[in-house]
Amino acid sequence: MTRADLPAVVAIENRIYPFPWSAGNFSDSLEAGYDCWAFEAPSGELIAYSIAMWIPDEVHLLNLSVAAPHQGRGLGRAILEWLCAGAVRRGAMGMLLEVRPSNLPARRLYDSSGFQRIGVRRRYYPAPEGQREDAWVLFRRFGAGEGGGAP
């Protein structure tokens, strides 16, 4: 992902989330040197993106999103596995993330990808009518033999 990708990334983010990241959140992630990836269709259209932050020996997945017309086709799963494989090759022992309990598609993806709930961050996410929603903290420990195609 580069700064030139930000308008397309923000447009996707605004279409798929009721409480999207701001352009500043994405810009700050690039500036901080996080792993920021943009994924394009063969046509050149940006259709997905991810942002991950390295902490000493693990990766914190901050955002993994697929444009609405491309959801439900396994792209999110493929990106998640690609990210995990790259993290293993770079020495990570596991991956951490937060997910809204109300985000059933994401929860199903993470559950089926070996993530386990290790905690709750109370009132972490904004919710409708000024409310807050908890975040489930999930972790996937990487084991021997993991690591596929290179990021």
C-alpha positions in Angstrom: 0.0 0.0 0.0 1.2 3.5 -0.9 -0.2 6.9 -0.3 -1.6 6.8 -3.8 -3.8 3.8 -2.7 -5.4 5.7 0.2 -8.4 7.2 -1.7 -9.4 3.7 -2.9 -8.8 2.2 0.5 -10.8 4.8 2.3 -13.6 4.5 -0.2 -13.8 0.7 0.5 -13.6 1.3 4.2 -16.4 3.8 4.2 -18.6 1.4 2.2 -18.2 -1.6 4.4 -18.1 -0.3 7.9 -20.5 1.9 9.9 -17.5 3.2 11.9 -14.6 3.2 9.4 -11.0 4.0 9.9 -10.2 7.6 8.8 -7.8 8.6 6.1 -5.5 9.7 8.9 -5.6 6.2 10.5 -4.3 4.7 7.2 -1.8 7.5 6.6 -0.5 7.1 10.2 -0.1 3.4 9.6 2.0 4.0 6.5 4.1 6.6 8.3 4.7 4.3 11.3 6.1 1.7 9.0 3.4 -1.0 9.6 3.0 -3.7 7.1 0.4 -2.1 4.8 -0.8 -4.2 1.8 -3.1 -3.3 -1.0 -4.5 -6.2 -3.2 -5.7 -5.6 -6.7 -7.9 -7.6 -9.1 -6.3 -8.5 -12.5 -8.1 -5.4 -13.8 -6.0 -3.2 -11.5 -9.0 -2.3 -9.2 -8.0 -2.2 -5.5 -10.2 -4.8 -3.9 -8.7 -5.6 -0.5 -6.1 -4.3 2.0 -4.5 -5.2 5.3 -2.5 -3.5 8.0 -0.4 -5.4 10.5 1.9 -4.1 13.2 4.9 -6.1 14.5 5.5 -6.5 18.2 8.7 -8.2 19.2 7.8 -11.8 18.2 4.2 -11.6 17.0 2.1 -9.7 14.6 -1.0 -7.6 15.6 -3.5 -7.6 12.7 -5.1 -4.2 12.8 -7.2 -4.3 9.6 -8.1 -6.9 7.0 -10.9 -5.8 4.6 -12.3 -6.9 1.3 -14.5 -4.6 -0.9 -18.2 -5.6 -0.7 -18.6 -6.9 -4.2 -15.6 -9.3 -3.6 -16.7 -10.7 -0.2 -17.7 -14.3 0.2 -15.3 -15.6 -2.4 -12.5 -16.7 -0.1 -10.3 -13.7 -0.7 -10.2 -12.7 3.0 -9.2 -16.2 3.9 -6.5 -16.3 1.3 -5.1 -13.0 2.4 -5.1 -14.0 6.1 -3.3 -17.2 5.3 -0.8 -15.4 3.1 -0.1 -12.9 6.0 0.3 -15.7 8.5 2.7 -17.6 6.3 4.8 -14.5 5.8 4.8 -13.8 9.5 6.0 -17.3 10.2 8.9 -16.9 7.7 9.8 -13.6 9.4 10.0 -15.3 12.8 6.6 -14.5 14.4 5.4 -16.9 17.0 1.7 -15.9 16.5 -0.8 -13.3 15.4 -3.1 -11.2 17.6 -6.2 -9.3 16.5 -9.5 -7.8 17.8 -12.9 -8.5 16.3 -16.4 -7.2 17.1 -18.6 -10.0 18.5 -21.3 -8.8 16.1 -19.0 -9.3 13.1 -20.1 -12.9 12.4 -18.4 -13.4 9.0 -15.1 -12.3 10.5 -15.5 -14.4 13.6 -16.2 -17.5 11.4 -13.1 -16.8 9.4 -10.9 -16.4 12.4 -12.4 -19.4 14.2 -11.9 -21.6 11.2 -8.3 -20.3 10.8 -7.2 -21.4 14.2 -7.6 -18.2 16.2 -8.7 -18.6 19.8 -10.3 -16.0 22.1 -7.9 -15.0 24.8 -9.6 -11.9 26.2 -12.0 -9.1 25.9 -11.4 -5.3 25.5 -14.5 -3.7 27.1 -16.2 -0.9 25.2 -13.4 -1.0 22.6 -15.4 -0.2 19.4 -17.8 2.7 18.7 -21.4 1.5 18.2 -24.7 3.1 17.2 -26.4 5.7 19.3 -23.2 6.6 21.2 -22.8 3.2 22.6 -19.6 1.1 22.7 -19.1 -2.6 21.7 -16.6 -4.9 23.3 -13.8 -6.4 21.2 -12.9 -10.1 21.5 -9.1 -10.5 21.5 -8.1 -13.5 19.4 -4.7 -15.2 19.0 -3.3 -17.8 16.7 -0.1 -19.5 17.8 2.0 -20.5 14.8 3.3 -24.1 14.9 6.0 -26.0 13.1 5.5 -26.5 9.4 3.6 -23.3 8.8 4.7 -20.9 6.1 3.7 -20.8 2.5 3.9 -18.2 -0.3 6.0 -15.2 0.4 4.6 -11.7 1.1 
